[in-house]
């Protein structure tokens, strides 16, 4: 177990340990209540820390297994992308930026859920149970990781999915995760918060990569990703075709997958040119050293 944890990148390992630890501590009721997010209790008790801490406290085994899977499979690959060797920043700065991204999405999701819940309560007569219920879990973090990976590797296929891999590339996973949670909304008030948090995490993560370009340390062009990150990239192509058919999108716009392939082809060409230039430079250096070593021998023979 310890060897497996050591093989994980720093942030992924820290998050996994945090989730495992908080899961064991949630059996202590005061701990769970102190760190969970509840709109009414956060307001009445001024528990500002809850807008962040809820996202790193797992209280259900199934949620823990899902979060651990996302961290181990996606988080590890994402950290490798984030630590791209051509990025000028240090490894610590890149890890910090990824951690700040996760914290931003977690806080943004809870704050927006807080606002929407109270607006719905005042205008739509939302039942008070929706305000007093509590929520905790790595919902926002999972979506943040999935969308970040979809931003840089949208057509990546996970071999762990087996025959489903061809139908579920990386760009489809955030929508599948969101749909799974939101589809449970009508069942009970306790699921209102996870659904809202997941929905705003989806939008917040996409908005971060769409608009906060100056904060992204692994620049998309350097990491081999498209410069723009359209929301359509996270939708199935059949949805895109339907939107074009009904006139919601211009029919002349190229499919996102085609544009992505063009960008990836250009990135591969640039990478090949860079490798060729490096090899040429090294060869010239070896030849120069060889000629330098031969000159004394020629002089002595003369």
C-alpha positions as CSV (number, residue, x, y, z in Angstrom):
1,X,0.0,0.0,0.0
2,X,2.7,2.4,1.0
3,X,4.7,1.6,-2.2
4,X,1.6,2.2,-4.3
5,X,1.1,5.6,-2.7
6,X,4.8,6.6,-3.2
7,X,4.4,5.9,-6.9
8,X,1.7,8.6,-7.2
9,X,2.6,12.3,-7.9
10,X,2.7,14.6,-4.9
11,X,-0.7,16.3,-5.1
12,X,-2.5,13.2,-6.1
13,X,-1.0,11.3,-3.2
14,X,-1.8,14.1,-0.8
15,X,-5.5,14.3,-1.9
16,X,-5.9,10.5,-1.8
17,X,-4.5,10.4,1.8
18,X,-6.7,13.3,2.8
19,X,-9.9,11.6,1.5
20,X,-9.0,8.3,3.2
21,X,-8.3,10.1,6.4
22,X,-11.5,12.2,6.4
23,X,-13.6,9.1,5.5
24,X,-12.4,7.4,8.7
25,X,-13.0,10.5,10.8
26,X,-16.6,11.1,9.5
27,X,-17.7,8.3,11.8
28,X,-17.3,10.9,14.5
29,X,-20.4,13.0,14.0
30,X,-19.1,16.4,15.3
31,X,-16.2,16.2,12.8
32,X,-18.5,15.6,9.9
33,X,-20.8,18.4,10.9
34,X,-17.9,20.8,11.5
35,X,-16.5,20.4,8.0
36,X,-19.6,19.7,5.9
37,X,-21.3,22.4,3.8
38,X,-24.9,23.5,4.7
39,X,-26.2,26.8,3.3
40,X,-28.3,27.7,6.4
41,X,-25.6,26.6,9.0
42,X,-22.8,28.2,7.0
43,X,-24.7,31.5,7.2
44,X,-26.0,31.3,10.7
45,X,-22.7,30.0,12.2
46,X,-20.4,32.0,10.0
47,X,-18.6,28.8,9.1
48,X,-16.8,30.3,6.1
49,X,-14.3,27.4,6.0
50,X,-17.1,25.1,5.0
51,X,-17.1,26.5,1.4
52,X,-13.8,24.6,0.9
53,X,-13.5,21.9,3.5
54,X,-16.6,20.0,2.4
55,X,-14.9,19.1,-0.8
56,X,-12.2,17.0,0.9
57,X,-14.4,15.1,3.4
58,X,-15.8,11.8,2.1
59,X,-18.5,10.2,4.1
60,X,-19.7,7.4,1.8
61,X,-17.7,4.4,0.7
62,X,-19.0,4.5,-2.8
63,X,-18.1,8.1,-3.3
64,X,-14.7,7.4,-1.8
65,X,-14.1,4.6,-4.3
66,X,-15.2,6.8,-7.2
67,X,-13.0,9.7,-6.0
68,X,-10.0,7.4,-5.5
69,X,-10.4,6.0,-9.0
70,X,-10.5,9.5,-10.6
71,X,-7.5,10.5,-8.6
72,X,-5.4,7.4,-9.4
73,X,-6.3,7.2,-13.1
74,X,-6.9,10.8,-14.1
75,X,-5.0,12.8,-11.4
76,X,-1.7,11.0,-12.1
77,X,-1.9,11.7,-15.8
78,X,-3.0,15.3,-15.3
79,X,-0.1,16.0,-13.0
80,X,2.3,14.7,-15.7
81,X,0.7,17.2,-18.2
82,X,0.8,20.0,-15.6
83,X,4.5,19.3,-15.1
84,X,5.3,19.7,-18.8
85,X,9.1,19.9,-19.2
86,X,8.8,22.9,-21.5
87,X,7.0,25.0,-18.9
88,X,9.4,27.6,-17.4
89,X,8.0,27.4,-13.9
90,X,9.3,25.1,-11.2
91,X,7.7,21.9,-10.2
92,X,6.5,23.4,-6.9
93,X,4.8,26.3,-8.7
94,X,3.0,24.0,-11.1
95,X,1.8,21.8,-8.2
96,X,0.6,24.9,-6.3
97,X,-1.2,26.2,-9.4
98,X,-3.0,22.8,-9.8
99,X,-4.0,22.9,-6.1
100,X,-5.2,26.4,-6.4
101,X,-7.3,25.4,-9.4
102,X,-9.0,22.7,-7.4
103,X,-9.6,25.0,-4.4
104,X,-11.1,27.6,-6.8
105,X,-13.5,25.2,-8.3
106,X,-14.5,23.8,-4.9
107,X,-15.1,27.2,-3.4
108,X,-16.9,28.6,-6.5
109,X,-19.3,25.6,-6.6
110,X,-20.3,26.0,-2.9
111,X,-20.7,29.8,-3.1
112,X,-22.9,29.6,-6.2
113,X,-24.9,26.8,-4.6
114,X,-25.3,29.0,-1.5
115,X,-26.6,31.9,-3.6
116,X,-28.9,29.8,-5.8
117,X,-30.4,28.0,-2.8
118,X,-31.3,31.1,-1.0
119,X,-32.6,32.8,-4.1
120,X,-34.8,29.7,-4.8
121,X,-36.0,29.8,-1.2
122,X,-37.0,33.4,-1.3
123,X,-38.5,33.5,-4.8
124,X,-39.6,30.0,-5.6
125,X,-40.5,29.0,-2.0
126,X,-37.9,26.2,-1.9
127,X,-38.5,24.0,1.1
128,X,-36.3,24.8,4.1
129,X,-35.0,21.2,4.1
130,X,-33.0,22.1,1.1
131,X,-31.2,24.8,3.1
132,X,-30.5,22.8,6.3
133,X,-29.3,19.6,4.7
134,X,-25.5,19.2,4.7
135,X,-23.2,17.9,2.0
136,X,-19.6,16.7,1.8
137,X,-17.6,14.9,-0.9
138,X,-15.1,15.3,-3.6
139,X,-17.8,16.1,-6.2
140,X,-16.2,19.4,-7.4
141,X,-12.7,18.0,-7.3
142,X,-13.7,15.0,-9.5
143,X,-15.2,17.3,-12.1
144,X,-12.3,19.7,-11.9
145,X,-9.8,16.9,-12.6
146,X,-12.0,15.4,-15.4
147,X,-12.5,18.7,-17.2
148,X,-8.8,19.7,-16.8
149,X,-7.8,16.4,-18.4
150,X,-10.4,16.8,-21.1
151,X,-9.0,20.2,-21.8
152,X,-5.5,18.9,-22.5
153,X,-6.3,15.3,-23.7
154,X,-9.9,15.4,-25.0
155,X,-9.6,12.3,-27.2
156,X,-7.6,10.2,-24.8
157,X,-9.0,6.7,-24.4
158,X,-8.7,4.9,-21.1
159,X,-7.9,1.3,-21.7
160,X,-9.4,0.4,-18.3
161,X,-12.9,1.0,-19.8
162,X,-12.5,-2.0,-22.2
163,X,-15.0,-2.1,-25.0
164,X,-16.6,1.1,-23.8
165,X,-13.3,3.1,-24.3
166,X,-14.1,4.0,-27.9
167,X,-17.5,5.5,-26.9
168,X,-16.1,7.3,-23.8
169,X,-13.1,9.4,-24.6
170,X,-11.8,11.8,-21.9
171,X,-14.0,14.6,-23.0
172,X,-17.1,12.6,-22.4
173,X,-16.3,11.7,-18.8
174,X,-17.2,15.1,-17.1
175,X,-20.6,15.1,-18.7
176,X,-21.2,11.5,-17.7
177,X,-20.2,12.2,-14.1
178,X,-22.4,15.3,-14.0
179,X,-25.4,13.5,-15.5
180,X,-25.1,10.6,-13.0
181,X,-25.5,13.0,-10.1
182,X,-28.0,15.5,-11.5
183,X,-30.3,12.7,-12.5
184,X,-30.9,11.9,-8.8
185,X,-32.1,15.4,-7.9
186,X,-35.9,14.7,-7.7
187,X,-35.5,11.8,-5.2
188,X,-34.8,13.7,-2.0
189,X,-33.6,17.1,-0.7
190,X,-30.3,15.7,0.4
191,X,-29.3,15.4,-3.2
192,X,-30.0,19.0,-4.0
193,X,-26.6,20.2,-2.8
194,X,-24.5,17.6,-4.6
195,X,-26.4,18.3,-7.8
196,X,-25.9,22.0,-7.6
197,X,-22.3,21.7,-6.6
198,X,-21.5,19.4,-9.4
199,X,-23.3,21.6,-12.0
200,X,-21.4,24.7,-10.9
201,X,-18.2,22.7,-10.7
202,X,-18.7,21.7,-14.3
203,X,-19.3,25.4,-15.4
204,X,-16.5,26.7,-13.1
205,X,-13.9,24.3,-14.4
206,X,-14.8,25.0,-18.0
207,X,-14.8,28.8,-17.3
208,X,-11.4,28.6,-15.7
209,X,-9.8,27.1,-18.8
210,X,-11.9,29.2,-21.1
211,X,-11.3,32.7,-19.6
212,X,-8.5,32.5,-17.0
213,X,-5.8,31.9,-19.6
214,X,-3.2,33.9,-17.8
215,X,-3.3,31.6,-14.8
216,X,-2.6,28.4,-16.7
217,X,1.0,27.3,-16.2
218,X,0.9,24.5,-18.8
219,X,0.0,26.7,-21.8
220,X,-2.3,24.7,-24.1
221,X,-0.1,25.2,-27.1
222,X,2.9,23.9,-25.2
223,X,1.0,20.9,-23.8
224,X,-0.3,20.0,-27.3
225,X,-3.9,21.1,-26.7
226,X,-6.2,23.4,-28.7
227,X,-5.7,27.1,-27.9
228,X,-9.5,27.5,-27.4
229,X,-11.7,25.4,-25.1
230,X,-15.2,25.5,-26.4
231,X,-18.0,24.1,-24.2
232,X,-19.0,22.0,-27.3
233,X,-15.9,20.0,-26.9
234,X,-17.5,18.4,-23.8
235,X,-20.7,17.5,-25.6
236,X,-21.2,14.4,-27.8
237,X,-20.9,15.1,-31.5
238,X,-24.5,14.1,-32.1
239,X,-25.6,16.9,-29.8
240,X,-23.4,19.3,-31.8
241,X,-25.0,18.2,-35.0
242,X,-28.5,18.6,-33.6
243,X,-27.6,22.2,-32.4
244,X,-26.4,23.0,-35.9
245,X,-29.5,21.5,-37.5
246,X,-31.9,23.6,-35.4
247,X,-29.8,26.7,-36.1
248,X,-28.4,27.2,-32.6
249,X,-24.9,26.9,-34.1
250,X,-23.6,28.1,-37.5
251,X,-23.5,25.2,-39.9
252,X,-20.2,26.3,-41.3
253,X,-18.3,25.7,-38.1
254,X,-16.0,22.8,-38.2
255,X,-16.6,19.9,-35.8
256,X,-14.5,20.2,-32.7
257,X,-12.9,16.8,-33.2
258,X,-11.6,17.8,-36.7
259,X,-10.1,21.0,-35.3
260,X,-8.6,19.1,-32.5
261,X,-6.9,16.6,-34.9
262,X,-5.5,19.5,-36.8
263,X,-4.0,21.1,-33.7
264,X,-2.6,17.8,-32.6
265,X,-1.1,17.2,-36.0
266,X,0.5,20.7,-35.9
267,X,1.8,20.0,-32.4
268,X,3.3,16.7,-33.5
269,X,5.0,18.4,-36.4
270,X,6.5,21.0,-34.2
271,X,7.7,18.3,-31.8
272,X,9.3,16.4,-34.7
273,X,11.0,19.6,-35.8
274,X,12.3,20.3,-32.4
275,X,13.6,16.8,-32.0
276,X,15.3,17.0,-35.4
277,X,16.9,20.3,-34.5
278,X,18.2,18.9,-31.2
279,X,19.6,15.8,-32.9
280,X,21.4,18.0,-35.5
281,X,22.8,20.2,-32.8
282,X,24.2,17.2,-30.9
283,X,25.6,15.6,-34.0
284,X,27.4,18.9,-34.9
285,X,28.8,19.0,-31.4
286,X,30.2,15.5,-31.6
287,X,31.7,16.2,-35.0
288,X,33.3,19.4,-33.7
289,X,34.8,17.5,-30.8
290,X,36.1,14.8,-33.1
291,X,37.8,17.2,-35.4
292,X,39.4,18.9,-32.5
293,X,40.8,15.6,-31.3
294,X,42.2,14.7,-34.7
295,X,44.1,18.0,-35.2
296,X,47.0,17.2,-32.7
297,X,47.4,13.7,-34.2
298,X,47.7,15.1,-37.7
299,X,50.3,17.7,-36.5
300,X,52.4,15.0,-34.8
301,X,52.4,12.8,-37.9
302,X,53.6,15.7,-40.0
